[in-house]
């Protein structure tokens, strides 16, 4: 667009260029810039089809907010965040702040906005928004969510920084979950810790100890874009609904034909059950998955070692159904 306007300053598509710039600014989370471009488009080309379409979109969004109560509007916006439609989330949070006066929900919309800004690479804006939020609401009940988003902002900033550095060290890391060994290098039912070269003894049999640390396991076929998308969605779901728990989701292989998304570490079986019961009923997480193409269950940390060593669930699932159902 810059090249077009530089070479042909009097071109015949100025309204379309502004519309494209508006869309680009929205997708990048640059709301102030997008609003300035929108005003420019409406003022300079009020009869343009692009201006009319934009006005229709804005009016439709505002009308929806006017016709829906704040909780309904928030739930729809929240679902869009789960679907990673951050452009729409940013638009809706801006509308919500203009349309509603319920400060409890306004705070929630602010956090959805911060999360979406971070997800679109606008780390500085997200950090500024969150710091202002903390200053204004020092004892807010949503503080764990704020901290989770801040942690994610810092993690993403660090990841982006690493992209510009030598990646040979990262390339040497085990592609499966940290702390487990390449199965080709293990013998019997023991797993080597790649960081300390120490043998971890696998239990001889599955045992039911609900007070032990537990994991949530989502079992799929071979890894693909759908399983990667599921892991990303599960991470967002965890941030928004279980921000008080210090758990993380990673993807690894059980065997050559089965991959797992594993959420760890829960303090006990009850915590893992509560998480799994909520996650399995979050339909949006499984929207890309065919029915019958996945399984889910909880498992203790020690039993997980045995299942990994066996490279199958045939022996564990009957045990699981007997003890956890």
N, C-alpha and C positions, 0 to 999 in steps of 0.2 A: 504493500500500500504506500509506503514511504517513497519507493522508487517510482510508482505511478504518479504520485503528486509532484515529485521532483521533476520528472521528465515532461509531464503534461499537466501543468498547474491549472489549466482551464478545461480539464476533461469533463465529460458529461455525466459522471457518476458520483458527484460529491455526497449525495444523500445515502447511497449504498455504501460508500466508504465509511461514513460515520456509523452506519448501522453495523458494519463489520467490526469497526473499532470498539463499539459498545459491547458487542458480544464477546470480543477477545478480552476486554477489561473485566467483564463479569466472570469469565472462565478462570481468569488469573486472580480472582478475589479482590480486584481493585475497585471497590464500590464507589469511592469518591470520584475516581476518574470516570467510571461508567456513568455516574449520575451527571457529571459535567458534560459528557458527550451526548447523553440523552437530551438534556436541556438544549444544547446547541442544535441537535437534529430537529427537535420540535419547533424551535424558534426560527431557524433558517428555512426549513422545508416542511411547514405544517401540513401541506397537501400531499406530500410524498407518500407512496404506498408503504414505505419502510417506517415513516413516522406514525402513520395510522396503525400499522401492525403492532408497533411498539406500544402505542397508547392503549391498544386493545388488550395487550398482555398485562400491562400495568393495572388497567381497570379491572380485568378479570381477577388478578391476584388480590387487589384491594376488596373487590366484591366478595370473594371467598372468605376473606378475613372478617368482613362485616357480617356475613351470614352464618359463620361458624363461631361457636364459643371458643374461648382461648385454649381449653384443654384439647378440643378436637383439632384445632389448627396446629397446636404443638405436636400432637401425636403424628399427624401427617408429615410435619417437618422432620420429626425424629426418624420416621420410617425412611424418608428420603436420605437422611444422613447414613442410615444403615446400608442403603443401596449405593452410597458413595456418590450421590448426585449433588455435589457440593455447590455447584452454581445455583441450583434451585434453592438449596438451603440458605445461601447467602441472601438471595432475593427475598425469601420468605421471612427471614429474621428481621430484615430491614422494614418490611411491611408490618410485622408484628409489633415492633417497637413504636411504630406510628399509630397503630390501631388499638392497642390494648393498654390498660392501666394496671393490670394485676402484676405487682412487682415480683411475686414468687415465680411466675412464668417468664417474666421479662429476664430474670436472672438465668433461667434455663435456656432461653433463646440466645442470650449473650454467650453462654458456653458452647452452644451448637455453632454459633458464628465463629468463635475462637477456634474450635476444632476444624471447621471447614477452611478457615484461613490457613491454618497449619497444614492441612491436607493439600492445599493448592500452592504450597511453597511460600506463603506470606508469613514467615516466622516472626519477623519484627513486629508486624501488626498484631499477630496473635499474642505475642509476649506482652506488648503494650496493653492490649485489651485485658489480658489476664491479671497483670500487675495492678491495673486500675480497679479491676473487680475485687481483688484481695484487699486493696486499700479501703474500698467502700463497704466491703462486707467481711470484716476480719473474723467474725465468728459464725459465718454462714454454714449451714448444714451440707451444702454442696461442695465444701472445700476439698474433700477427697477426689471429686471429679476434676476440680481445678488443678490439683496437684498431678493427677494422671495426665491431663492434657499438657501441662507444662513439661512433664517428663517426656512425653511424646515429642513435643517441640524440640527439646534439647537433643533427643535421640536422632530425630530426622535431620537436624542441623549438622550433627556430627557425621551422620551417614553421607550427607551431601558433600561435606568437607573431604571425607575419605575417597569420594569418587574422583577427586582431583589429584590424589596422591598415588604412590606406587601401590598396586593391588596385589603384588606377589605374595605378601604375607596372608592376606585374606584368602587367596587362592589355595593356600596350603592347608586351610582348615578343613576338618571333616565335614562333608556336606550333610550328614545326618546330625541329629541333636548332639549338642556339646556334652561330653562326658561319656559317650558311648563309643565303642570301637568299631572299626571296619570288621564286618562279620567274617571276612576272609582271613583275618588275623587272629581269630579266637579258636580255642579248642575246647571240647567238652561243653559244660554249662557254666562257663565263666566269661566275663566281659572285661576287657582291659580298659582302664581309664586312660585316654590318650594324653591327658595333661600330666598325670603323675606316673604313668606306666605301672600302676598298682592294680592287682587283681581284685575284682569285686566278686565275691562268692554268691552264686545264684542259689536261691532256696531249692531244696530237693523236691518240694511239693508246694502247691498253692495253699495258703493259710488265710483264714478270715480274722483279721484284726482291725476292726473299724476305727480304732483310735490312732492307727498309723497314718502317715501322710498318704494322700491319694491323688490320682490323676483322672482327668476326663479324656476319653479316647473316642475319636470319630474315625471310623475305618472305611476306606474307599478302595477302589481298584488302583490301577497305575496312576501316578500323578499327572495332572494336566492343568489346563487353564481354569477349569471349574474348581478343582481342589484348592488351587492357589487363591482363587476368588473367595472360596469358603473360608480359608484361613484369615484373609484380610477382613472379611465381614465379621468373623468371630472375634477378631481383635477389637474392632470398633464396638461390637456388641458388649464385650467385656468392659471396655472403657466407660461406656455409657450406663451400664446397669450393675456392674460389679467393681466399681472403681476403688472400693475400700479393700479389695483383696489384691494381694501382690502376686498375681498369677500371669503367666505368659503362654502364648500358643505358638507351637513350632510344628513343622512338618518333617516327617522322616519315614523311612521305609520299614515295613515289617518283614517283607520278603520281596522277591523280584516282581511279584504281581500285585502286591497290596501296599498302599501308603496310608499313613495315619497323620491326623492333626491332633496333637496332644496338648492339652491345657494343664499346666502344673504350676505350683504345687499347692494343694489344698491341705489344711491342717488335719483333716480327718475325713471319714466317709460321709458324714452328714453334710459338710460343706460341699463336697464334690457332688453329692446327690442334688442339693439345692441348685447348684449351677446347672447341672445337666437337665434337670426337670424344666428349668426356664429356657435353656438354649434349644432343647429339642422341640419346644412348642413355638419357637420363633420361625415362622414359615419362611420369612424372607431369606434366612440363612441357607435354606435348602431349595430355593426356587429354581436353581439351575440343575439340580440333581434329579435323576430319574428314581421313581419309587422302587425300593428294593436294591438300589445300587450302593447303599451305605448302611453301616451299623454304628451304634454308639453304646458305650458302657463306661463304668468307672472301674478303677483298679488301684490297688495299693502300690506304693513305690516298689516294694520288694517283689510283689507278684508280677509287676511290669518287667522287671529284670528277667524273670523266668520266661514270660511270654515272648520277650525279645529274643532270648536264647533259643527257644523252641521254633521261632519264626512262623508261628501259626496261632490261631485262636481256638482251634478245635478242643483243646483240653481246658482252656480257661472259661469259655462261654458257658458250658454246663455248670461249672463251679460258680460263676457269676449269677446265673439264674437261680440257683439253689440258695445262695446266701444274701443276695442284694435285692431280689424282687419282692 
